[in-house]
Amino acid sequence: MAKKVILHVGSPKTGTTFLQDMFFTESARLRAGGILYPADRFDQHFLAALDLMQLKWGGLEAEAVGAWDRLAAQVREWPGTAIISHEILARARPAEVARALDSLGGEVHVVVSARDLARQIPAEWQENVKHRRTRSYADFLESIQDPARPTILAQWFWGVQETPEVLDRWGSSLPRERVHLVTVPPAGSEPDLLWRRFAKVFELAPDDFAPGDRANASLGVGEAAVVRSLNEQIATSVPNHHYRALVRESLVHQNLSRERTTAALSLPDDVWKWTDQLSRRWVAELALRGYDVVGNLDDLIGAPGPPYVDPGTVSAEDRATILVRALAAMTVEAARLRDEVADRDQEITEVHQELEAFYATRVYRMKQRLVAKAGESRVAATGLDVYRRLRR
């Protein structure tokens, strides 16, 4: 049984992508140091989280069946420290939390990472757009401010981003010293400060590991508006597995987010004031709870962002520029895929030619006659059996 389990449950958009990439890339070196990050594939913890919470996720839930139990079994069998990390775990309901904690054994520590709402709200809407949602930013802002939380998007947002409530669900049965809150530093901080905070809570020497550059990059206002329009056009015509590969990975992550040409998405003044008041209430509440805070609670009070630009008012000129970039990117990707298919076709053709040449040989024709005779003659069947035994 693991002596210690460090369970990082989110929240989304708090540096989780680069952190999980480092854990996966360095898993062998971590294991050599007595720390298990159980993952044969990069998304193994994601699938385990889907399984634990029985979430539907564009068909991926079919791959997730039994994934949590398999992950928990690996953790229980490990004699040292084990790490589990995925941000959607922040959404787990009390019964799912109880099942998760009971299944792991050992001394479980829960880690929640959090960032100020002034940055989280725009980031979460963009993330929804990258997952083929079509709700406008204005509608999204209205729905998350409604106390009734009337939409699925609002319910999801607060399920993973309401930091005091996430800590309550995951930490209520644990001693306060085993519940850790890592705050994301404000914009302009040292580039490695967040990593150093994570390293502290995961008990790693920060200079011994170098997190890579894999990050869940942001879109500009115009780029997000174009992707949202694309989602509307292909709502029912492109299967999810193609959307993930072509739109989210190739177009968004590999192209549009790497060279943002339009303004960063921010909050209107009235929404920022609302988030500021809410964040200050959270900070005052969290200060009384006695959790282990790695960072500073004031990091959760966001500064005003850049001047607000409504994605619904992006100019035709900006849209045209972005659309040309998108068309160029997808043309390059289409050419790459055609070359890949052509290479495979050539390999298949060469294999067929080799088989045809082999089938034409005297030895193969003799084998064919022997096999045919074996069906008619006991002597031939005996000879074929002796030949096969000798070949073994």
C-alpha positions as CSV (number, residue, x, y, z in Angstrom):
1,M,0.0,0.0,0.0
2,A,1.2,3.5,-0.8
3,K,2.6,5.3,2.2
4,K,1.4,8.6,0.8
5,V,-1.0,9.7,-2.0
6,I,-0.9,13.2,-3.3
7,L,-4.2,13.7,-5.2
8,H,-4.3,16.9,-7.3
9,V,-7.9,17.6,-8.3
10,G,-7.7,20.8,-10.2
11,S,-9.0,23.4,-10.9
12,P,-8.8,23.7,-14.7
13,K,-6.7,26.5,-16.2
14,T,-4.3,26.6,-13.3
15,G,-1.2,25.2,-14.9
16,T,-2.4,21.7,-14.9
17,T,-1.4,20.9,-18.5
18,F,2.3,21.7,-18.0
19,L,2.3,19.9,-14.6
20,Q,0.8,16.7,-15.9
21,D,3.1,16.8,-18.9
22,M,6.1,17.0,-16.6
23,F,4.9,14.1,-14.5
24,F,4.3,12.0,-17.5
25,T,7.6,12.9,-19.2
26,E,9.6,12.3,-16.0
27,S,7.6,9.3,-14.7
28,A,10.6,6.9,-15.0
29,R,12.9,9.3,-13.0
30,L,10.2,9.9,-10.4
31,R,9.7,6.2,-10.0
32,A,13.5,5.7,-9.5
33,G,13.2,8.2,-6.7
34,G,10.3,6.3,-5.0
35,I,7.4,8.4,-6.5
36,L,4.8,6.7,-8.7
37,Y,2.9,8.6,-11.4
38,P,0.9,5.7,-12.9
39,A,0.4,6.5,-16.6
40,D,1.0,4.3,-19.6
41,R,-0.6,7.1,-21.7
42,F,-0.8,10.9,-21.2
43,D,-4.6,10.9,-20.7
44,Q,-4.7,7.9,-18.3
45,H,-5.7,10.1,-15.3
46,F,-8.3,11.9,-17.4
47,L,-9.9,8.6,-18.3
48,A,-9.8,7.5,-14.7
49,A,-11.6,10.8,-13.7
50,L,-14.3,10.2,-16.3
51,D,-14.8,6.7,-15.0
52,L,-15.0,7.8,-11.3
53,M,-17.6,10.5,-12.1
54,Q,-19.4,8.5,-14.9
55,L,-19.1,11.6,-17.2
56,K,-19.9,11.5,-20.9
57,W,-17.2,13.2,-22.9
58,G,-17.7,13.0,-26.7
59,G,-17.4,9.2,-26.8
60,L,-14.2,8.9,-24.8
61,E,-16.2,7.5,-21.8
62,A,-16.2,4.2,-23.6
63,E,-12.4,4.0,-23.2
64,A,-12.7,4.9,-19.6
65,V,-14.6,1.9,-18.2
66,G,-12.8,0.5,-15.2
67,A,-10.0,3.1,-15.5
68,W,-10.3,4.5,-11.9
69,D,-10.2,1.0,-10.3
70,R,-7.1,0.1,-12.3
71,L,-5.4,3.4,-11.3
72,A,-6.3,3.0,-7.7
73,A,-5.0,-0.6,-7.7
74,Q,-1.6,0.6,-9.0
75,V,-1.5,3.2,-6.3
76,R,-2.3,0.7,-3.5
77,E,0.4,-1.6,-4.7
78,W,3.1,1.1,-4.6
79,P,5.2,1.2,-1.5
80,G,6.2,4.8,-1.6
81,T,4.5,8.1,-2.6
82,A,2.0,8.1,-5.5
83,I,0.7,11.1,-7.4
84,I,-2.7,11.4,-9.2
85,S,-3.5,14.6,-11.1
86,H,-6.5,15.8,-13.2
87,E,-8.4,19.0,-13.1
88,I,-11.9,17.7,-13.9
89,L,-11.8,15.9,-10.5
90,A,-12.6,19.2,-9.0
91,R,-16.2,18.5,-10.2
92,A,-16.6,15.3,-8.2
93,R,-19.7,15.0,-6.0
94,P,-19.5,13.9,-2.4
95,A,-20.2,10.2,-3.1
96,E,-17.5,10.2,-5.8
97,V,-15.0,11.9,-3.5
98,A,-15.7,9.3,-0.8
99,R,-15.2,6.5,-3.3
100,A,-11.9,8.0,-4.5
101,L,-10.5,8.5,-1.1
102,D,-11.5,5.1,0.2
103,S,-10.0,3.3,-2.9
104,L,-6.5,4.8,-2.6
105,G,-5.3,3.7,0.9
106,G,-2.3,5.3,2.6
107,E,-2.1,8.9,3.8
108,V,-4.1,10.9,1.2
109,H,-3.3,14.6,0.7
110,V,-5.6,16.6,-1.6
111,V,-4.2,19.5,-3.6
112,V,-6.4,22.2,-5.2
113,S,-4.8,24.8,-7.4
114,A,-6.8,28.1,-8.0
115,R,-6.5,31.3,-10.0
116,D,-8.3,34.6,-9.7
117,L,-11.8,34.7,-11.3
118,A,-10.8,37.7,-13.5
119,R,-8.6,35.4,-15.5
120,Q,-10.5,32.2,-15.0
121,I,-13.8,33.3,-16.4
122,P,-12.4,34.4,-19.9
123,A,-10.2,31.3,-19.9
124,E,-13.2,29.0,-19.2
125,W,-15.3,30.4,-22.0
126,Q,-12.4,29.9,-24.4
127,E,-12.0,26.3,-23.2
128,N,-15.7,25.8,-23.9
129,V,-15.2,27.1,-27.4
130,K,-12.3,24.8,-27.9
131,H,-14.6,21.9,-26.9
132,R,-17.0,22.9,-29.8
133,R,-19.5,24.9,-27.7
134,T,-21.3,27.8,-29.4
135,R,-22.7,29.9,-26.6
136,S,-21.7,33.6,-26.9
137,Y,-19.4,35.2,-24.3
138,A,-22.2,37.6,-23.3
139,D,-24.6,34.7,-22.7
140,F,-21.9,32.8,-20.8
141,L,-21.2,35.8,-18.5
142,E,-24.9,36.3,-17.8
143,S,-25.4,32.6,-17.0
144,I,-22.5,32.3,-14.5
145,Q,-23.7,35.5,-12.6
146,D,-27.2,34.0,-12.2
147,P,-27.4,32.5,-8.7
148,A,-29.7,29.8,-10.0
149,R,-27.0,28.6,-12.4
150,P,-29.5,27.8,-15.1
151,T,-27.2,26.3,-17.7
152,I,-25.0,23.3,-17.9
153,L,-22.0,25.5,-18.6
154,A,-22.7,27.6,-15.5
155,Q,-23.1,24.5,-13.4
156,W,-19.8,23.1,-14.7
157,F,-18.0,26.4,-14.3
158,W,-18.9,26.7,-10.6
159,G,-18.4,23.0,-10.0
160,V,-14.7,23.3,-10.9
161,Q,-14.0,26.9,-10.1
162,E,-15.8,27.6,-6.8
163,T,-12.7,27.2,-4.7
164,P,-14.1,27.1,-1.2
165,E,-16.8,24.6,-2.2
166,V,-14.2,22.4,-4.1
167,L,-12.1,22.3,-1.0
168,D,-15.1,21.5,1.2
169,R,-16.1,18.5,-1.0
170,W,-12.5,17.1,-1.2
171,G,-11.2,18.1,2.2
172,S,-14.1,17.6,4.6
173,S,-13.0,14.2,5.8
174,L,-9.3,15.0,6.0
175,P,-7.2,16.8,8.6
176,R,-6.7,20.4,7.5
177,E,-2.9,19.9,7.2
178,R,-3.5,17.4,4.5
179,V,-5.6,19.8,2.4
180,H,-3.4,22.1,0.3
181,L,-4.3,25.2,-1.7
182,V,-1.8,26.3,-4.4
183,T,-2.5,29.8,-5.7
184,V,-1.5,30.8,-9.2
185,P,0.7,33.9,-9.0
186,P,-0.5,37.1,-10.6
187,A,0.4,38.1,-14.1
188,G,4.0,39.4,-14.3
189,S,5.4,37.1,-11.6
190,E,8.6,35.1,-12.1
191,P,7.9,32.5,-14.9
192,D,8.8,29.5,-12.7
193,L,7.0,30.6,-9.5
194,L,4.0,28.5,-10.0
195,W,6.2,25.4,-10.7
196,R,8.1,26.1,-7.4
197,R,4.8,26.2,-5.5
198,F,3.7,22.9,-7.0
199,A,7.1,21.4,-6.4
200,K,6.8,22.3,-2.7
201,V,3.4,20.6,-2.2
202,F,4.5,17.6,-4.2
203,E,7.8,17.4,-2.2
204,L,10.0,17.7,-5.3
205,A,13.2,19.6,-5.7
206,P,12.2,22.3,-8.2
207,D,15.6,22.6,-9.8
208,D,15.8,18.8,-10.4
209,F,12.9,18.9,-12.9
210,A,12.3,21.2,-15.8
211,P,8.6,21.5,-16.8
212,G,8.2,21.6,-20.6
213,D,6.5,24.2,-22.7
214,R,3.3,22.2,-23.2
215,A,0.6,24.6,-22.1
216,N,-3.1,25.2,-22.8
217,A,-2.6,28.4,-24.6
218,S,-5.2,31.2,-24.9
219,L,-6.8,32.6,-28.0
220,G,-7.4,36.3,-28.8
221,V,-10.9,37.7,-29.0
222,G,-10.9,37.4,-32.7
223,E,-9.5,33.9,-32.9
224,A,-12.1,32.7,-30.3
225,A,-14.9,34.3,-32.3
226,V,-13.8,32.6,-35.5
227,V,-13.5,29.2,-33.8
228,R,-17.0,29.7,-32.3
229,S,-18.4,30.5,-35.8
230,L,-16.7,27.4,-37.1
231,N,-18.4,25.3,-34.4
232,E,-21.7,26.6,-35.5
233,Q,-21.0,25.6,-39.1
234,I,-19.8,22.0,-38.3
235,A,-22.1,21.3,-35.3
236,T,-23.4,18.0,-36.7
237,S,-21.1,17.2,-39.6
238,V,-17.8,16.5,-37.9
239,P,-17.4,13.6,-35.4
240,N,-15.8,14.4,-32.1
241,H,-12.7,12.4,-32.7
242,H,-12.0,14.4,-35.9
243,Y,-12.9,17.7,-34.2
244,R,-10.3,16.9,-31.4
245,A,-7.6,16.2,-33.9
246,L,-8.3,18.8,-36.6
247,V,-9.8,21.8,-34.8
248,R,-8.7,21.7,-31.2
249,E,-5.2,20.3,-31.6
250,S,-4.1,21.3,-35.1
251,L,-6.0,24.6,-35.7
252,V,-6.3,26.0,-32.2
253,H,-3.3,24.6,-30.2
254,Q,-0.8,24.4,-33.0
255,N,-1.7,27.5,-34.9
256,L,-4.2,30.2,-33.8
257,S,-3.1,30.2,-30.1
258,R,0.6,30.4,-31.0
259,E,0.4,33.7,-32.8
260,R,-2.5,35.8,-31.3
261,T,-3.2,38.8,-33.5
262,T,-6.2,40.3,-31.6
263,A,-6.8,41.6,-28.1
264,A,-6.7,39.3,-25.0
265,L,-10.2,38.4,-23.7
266,S,-11.1,40.2,-20.5
267,L,-14.2,41.1,-18.4
268,P,-16.5,44.1,-18.8
269,D,-16.1,46.5,-15.9
270,D,-19.4,45.5,-14.2
271,V,-18.5,41.8,-14.3
272,W,-15.0,42.5,-13.0
273,K,-16.4,44.4,-10.0
274,W,-18.7,41.5,-9.3
275,T,-15.8,39.0,-9.4
276,D,-13.7,41.3,-7.2
277,Q,-16.4,41.3,-4.4
278,L,-16.9,37.6,-4.7
279,S,-13.2,36.9,-4.6
280,R,-12.7,39.0,-1.5
281,R,-15.4,37.0,0.3
282,W,-13.7,33.8,-0.7
283,V,-10.3,35.0,0.6
284,A,-11.8,36.0,3.9
285,E,-13.6,32.7,4.2
286,L,-10.5,30.6,3.3
287,A,-8.3,32.5,5.7
288,L,-10.4,31.0,8.6
289,R,-10.3,27.4,7.4
290,G,-6.8,26.4,8.3
291,Y,-5.8,24.8,5.0
292,D,-2.1,24.7,4.0
293,V,-1.8,27.6,1.6
294,V,1.1,27.5,-0.8
295,G,1.3,31.0,-2.2
296,N,-0.8,33.9,-1.1
297,L,-4.6,34.0,-0.7
298,D,-4.5,37.6,-2.1
299,D,-3.4,36.0,-5.4
300,L,-7.1,35.0,-5.8
301,I,-8.1,38.7,-6.0
302,G,-7.7,39.5,-9.7
303,A,-6.4,42.8,-11.1
304,P,-8.4,44.6,-13.8
305,G,-7.6,43.2,-17.2
306,P,-7.0,44.9,-20.5
307,P,-9.8,47.0,-22.0
308,Y,-12.8,44.9,-22.7
309,V,-13.5,43.8,-26.3
310,D,-16.7,41.9,-27.0
311,P,-16.1,38.9,-29.2
312,G,-19.4,39.6,-30.9
313,T,-18.0,42.9,-32.3
314,V,-14.8,41.6,-34.0
315,S,-14.3,43.6,-37.2
316,A,-14.8,42.0,-40.6
317,E,-11.2,42.8,-41.4
318,D,-9.9,40.9,-38.3
319,R,-12.1,38.0,-39.0
320,A,-10.9,37.8,-42.6
321,T,-7.2,37.9,-41.5
322,I,-7.8,35.1,-39.0
323,L,-9.9,33.0,-41.5
324,V,-7.0,33.1,-44.0
325,R,-4.6,31.9,-41.3
326,A,-7.0,29.2,-40.4
327,L,-7.5,28.1,-44.0
328,A,-3.7,28.1,-44.5
329,A,-3.2,26.0,-41.4
330,M,-5.8,23.5,-42.4
331,T,-4.5,23.3,-46.0
332,V,-1.1,22.4,-44.6
333,E,-2.6,19.8,-42.3
334,A,-4.6,18.3,-45.2
335,A,-1.5,18.1,-47.3
336,R,0.4,16.4,-44.5
337,L,-2.5,13.8,-44.0
338,R,-2.6,13.1,-47.8
339,D,1.1,12.5,-47.8
340,E,0.7,10.2,-44.8
341,V,-2.0,8.2,-46.6
342,A,0.1,8.1,-49.8
343,D,3.0,6.7,-47.8
344,R,0.8,4.0,-46.2
345,D,-0.7,3.1,-49.6
346,Q,2.8,2.7,-51.0
347,E,3.8,0.5,-48.0
348,I,0.7,-1.7,-48.6
349,T,1.4,-1.9,-52.3
350,E,5.0,-3.1,-51.6
351,V,3.8,-5.7,-49.1
352,H,1.3,-7.0,-51.7
353,Q,4.1,-7.2,-54.3
354,E,6.3,-9.1,-51.9
355,L,3.4,-11.5,-51.2
356,E,2.6,-12.0,-54.8
357,A,6.3,-12.8,-55.5
358,F,6.4,-15.3,-52.7
359,Y,3.2,-17.0,-53.8
360,A,4.8,-17.4,-57.3
361,T,7.8,-19.4,-55.9
362,R,8.1,-23.2,-56.5
363,V,8.4,-23.8,-52.7
364,Y,5.1,-22.1,-52.0
365,R,3.3,-23.9,-54.9
366,M,4.6,-27.3,-53.5
367,K,3.3,-26.3,-50.0
368,Q,-0.1,-25.5,-51.6
369,R,-0.3,-28.9,-53.3
370,L,0.8,-30.7,-50.1
371,V,-1.9,-28.9,-48.0
372,A,-4.5,-29.8,-50.7
373,K,-3.5,-33.5,-50.7
374,A,-3.5,-33.6,-46.9
375,G,-7.3,-33.1,-47.1
376,E,-7.6,-36.2,-49.3
377,S,-4.8,-38.5,-48.2
378,R,-3.8,-39.7,-44.7
379,V,-0.2,-40.2,-45.9
380,A,-0.1,-36.6,-47.1
381,A,-1.6,-35.4,-43.9
382,T,1.0,-37.2,-41.9
383,G,3.8,-35.8,-44.0
384,L,2.3,-32.2,-43.5
385,D,2.2,-32.8,-39.7
386,V,5.8,-34.0,-39.7
387,Y,6.9,-31.0,-41.7
388,R,5.2,-28.5,-39.3
389,R,6.7,-30.2,-36.3
390,L,10.2,-29.9,-37.9
391,R,9.5,-26.2,-38.7
392,R,8.7,-25.5,-35.0
